[in-house]
Amino acid sequence: MSKQLSKLLHIATIGKVVGLKGEMKLHIKSDFPEQFKKGASFPINENESLTISEVNHERGLVKFVGYASPEDAKKLTNKKLYTTIERTRKECRLDDGEYFWFDIEGCSVIEDGKVLGVVDEVDRISVTNYLSIKTDEALVKEGFAKSFLIPFSKPFTISTDIKEKIITVSGAMDILEAS
């Protein structure tokens, strides 16, 4: 993947053609489906963007400008839609206590004053978000697993400070020891 696209956020993948007029299934990888609206454009590579011409949120279907037949639309199957961090911050609203995953990634995970590791990524398994933590090198040298998962919820997560890039946790060391 190019350096430019690697700075973008993958927010959806275009699925199969569903209708006779070029409607396609949209597999959304974002908690903000409202960003997929008529007239919204999303890059699919360095040189090309797709613009949504119609949206059916109930059925999870979209049509794109210039792709009005099933034959044309099939060319888009498995293409990924991207957006930028800046655009996400501008267009997507969070409630108190909610965070963008890209803000969580890179945070140090601390329990009882000890750094356990750094959040490598956030994974959603079923309805629960998990922090995928790359274990601190000092702990790896002591024989602990190189990575582990903890739920990003209470009682495990005590506090999250995005500005300082610190997540304070409880019970994570037990999980690491069992990993």
C-alpha positions as CSV (number, residue, x, y, z in Angstrom):
1,M,0.0,0.0,0.0
2,S,1.3,3.5,-0.8
3,K,2.5,5.8,1.9
4,Q,-0.5,8.2,1.1
5,L,-3.1,5.5,1.5
6,S,-1.4,4.1,4.6
7,K,-2.2,7.4,6.3
8,L,-5.9,7.0,5.5
9,L,-8.5,5.1,7.5
10,H,-10.2,2.1,5.9
11,I,-13.9,2.7,6.6
12,A,-15.8,0.3,4.3
13,T,-15.4,-2.4,1.7
14,I,-17.7,-2.6,-1.3
15,G,-19.4,-6.0,-1.6
16,K,-21.3,-7.7,-4.3
17,V,-23.8,-6.2,-6.7
18,V,-27.4,-6.6,-5.4
19,G,-29.7,-4.7,-7.7
20,L,-30.3,-4.4,-11.4
21,K,-29.3,-0.7,-11.4
22,G,-25.9,-1.0,-9.9
23,E,-26.7,-1.2,-6.2
24,M,-24.0,-2.7,-4.1
25,K,-23.7,-4.1,-0.6
26,L,-21.5,-1.8,1.6
27,H,-19.6,-3.5,4.5
28,I,-19.0,-0.7,6.9
29,K,-16.0,-0.8,9.2
30,S,-16.9,2.4,11.0
31,D,-19.2,3.3,13.9
32,F,-20.3,6.3,11.9
33,P,-22.7,5.1,9.1
34,E,-23.9,8.7,8.8
35,Q,-20.8,9.6,6.8
36,F,-22.1,7.4,3.9
37,K,-24.5,9.9,2.3
38,K,-25.5,11.0,-1.1
39,G,-22.7,13.2,-2.6
40,A,-20.0,11.9,-0.2
41,S,-16.7,11.0,-2.0
42,F,-14.1,8.5,-0.7
43,P,-10.7,7.7,-2.2
44,I,-10.2,4.1,-3.3
45,N,-6.5,4.6,-4.4
46,E,-4.1,7.5,-4.9
47,N,-5.8,8.6,-8.1
48,E,-9.4,7.6,-7.9
49,S,-12.4,8.5,-5.6
50,L,-15.9,7.2,-5.7
51,T,-19.0,9.4,-5.1
52,I,-22.1,8.0,-3.6
53,S,-25.2,8.7,-5.7
54,E,-27.8,6.8,-3.6
55,V,-27.9,5.2,-0.2
56,N,-30.3,2.7,1.4
57,H,-29.2,2.5,5.0
58,E,-31.9,0.0,5.9
59,R,-30.6,-2.5,3.4
60,G,-26.9,-1.5,3.6
61,L,-26.8,-0.7,-0.1
62,V,-25.2,2.1,-2.1
63,K,-24.8,3.2,-5.7
64,F,-21.9,5.2,-7.1
65,V,-21.8,7.9,-9.7
66,G,-20.9,6.4,-13.1
67,Y,-21.8,2.9,-12.1
68,A,-25.4,2.4,-13.1
69,S,-25.4,-1.2,-14.4
70,P,-24.6,-4.4,-12.6
71,E,-21.8,-5.0,-15.2
72,D,-20.1,-1.6,-14.4
73,A,-20.7,-2.0,-10.6
74,K,-19.1,-5.4,-10.5
75,K,-15.7,-3.7,-11.2
76,L,-16.0,-2.1,-7.7
77,T,-16.5,-5.4,-5.8
78,N,-13.9,-5.6,-2.9
79,K,-12.7,-2.1,-3.4
80,K,-11.9,-0.3,-0.1
81,L,-13.2,3.1,0.8
82,Y,-11.0,5.4,2.8
83,T,-11.2,8.7,4.7
84,T,-8.7,10.9,6.6
85,I,-8.3,11.3,10.3
86,E,-9.0,15.1,9.9
87,R,-12.3,14.4,8.0
88,T,-13.3,11.9,10.7
89,R,-12.7,14.4,13.5
90,K,-14.7,17.0,11.6
91,E,-17.7,14.9,10.5
92,C,-18.1,12.2,13.3
93,R,-19.3,13.1,16.8
94,L,-18.3,11.2,19.9
95,D,-20.2,11.0,23.2
96,D,-18.4,11.6,26.5
97,G,-16.1,8.6,27.2
98,E,-15.9,7.6,23.6
99,Y,-12.7,7.7,21.6
100,F,-11.6,7.2,18.0
101,W,-9.7,4.0,17.6
102,F,-6.8,5.9,16.0
103,D,-6.5,7.9,19.2
104,I,-6.4,4.8,21.3
105,E,-3.7,3.1,19.2
106,G,-0.2,4.0,20.5
107,C,-1.4,4.7,24.1
108,S,0.7,3.2,26.9
109,V,-1.2,0.7,29.1
110,I,-0.4,1.1,32.8
111,E,-1.4,-0.9,35.8
112,D,-0.3,0.0,39.3
113,G,2.3,2.4,37.9
114,K,3.9,-0.3,35.7
115,V,3.9,-0.1,31.9
116,L,2.5,-3.3,30.5
117,G,2.7,-2.3,26.8
118,V,1.3,-0.2,24.1
119,V,-2.0,-0.5,22.3
120,D,-1.2,-1.9,18.8
121,E,-4.8,-1.8,17.6
122,V,-8.4,-2.0,18.7
123,D,-10.4,-5.1,17.7
124,R,-14.1,-5.6,17.9
125,I,-15.1,-9.1,18.7
126,S,-18.9,-9.5,18.8
127,V,-20.1,-6.3,20.6
128,T,-17.0,-5.8,22.8
129,N,-14.0,-3.7,21.9
130,Y,-10.6,-5.2,22.9
131,L,-7.2,-3.5,23.2
132,S,-4.6,-5.5,21.4
133,I,-1.5,-4.7,23.4
134,K,2.1,-5.2,22.3
135,T,3.7,-6.2,25.6
136,D,6.6,-4.1,26.9
137,E,10.0,-5.5,26.0
138,A,11.1,-5.8,29.6
139,L,8.1,-8.1,30.3
140,V,8.7,-10.1,27.2
141,K,12.3,-10.7,28.4
142,E,10.8,-12.0,31.7
143,G,9.0,-14.6,29.7
144,F,5.6,-13.0,29.2
145,A,3.6,-13.2,25.9
146,K,4.6,-10.7,23.2
147,S,1.0,-9.5,23.0
148,F,-2.4,-9.9,24.7
149,L,-6.0,-8.6,24.6
150,I,-8.0,-6.9,27.3
151,P,-11.6,-5.6,27.1
152,F,-11.7,-1.8,26.6
153,S,-14.4,-1.5,29.2
154,K,-14.9,-1.4,33.0
155,P,-13.7,-3.0,35.2
156,F,-10.5,-3.4,33.2
157,T,-10.3,0.2,31.9
158,I,-10.0,2.7,34.7
159,S,-9.1,5.9,32.8
160,T,-8.1,7.0,29.3
161,D,-6.0,10.1,28.7
162,I,-5.7,10.6,25.0
163,K,-3.6,13.8,25.3
164,E,-1.0,12.0,27.5
165,K,-1.5,8.7,25.5
166,I,-2.1,6.7,28.7
167,I,-4.7,4.1,29.5
168,T,-4.8,3.1,33.2
169,V,-6.1,-0.5,33.6
170,S,-6.9,-3.0,36.3
171,G,-6.7,-6.8,36.0
172,A,-4.6,-6.7,32.8
173,M,-1.5,-8.1,34.5
174,D,-3.6,-11.2,35.4
175,I,-4.6,-11.6,31.8
176,L,-1.0,-11.1,30.6
177,E,0.2,-13.8,33.1
178,A,-2.4,-16.2,31.8
179,S,-1.5,-15.5,28.1
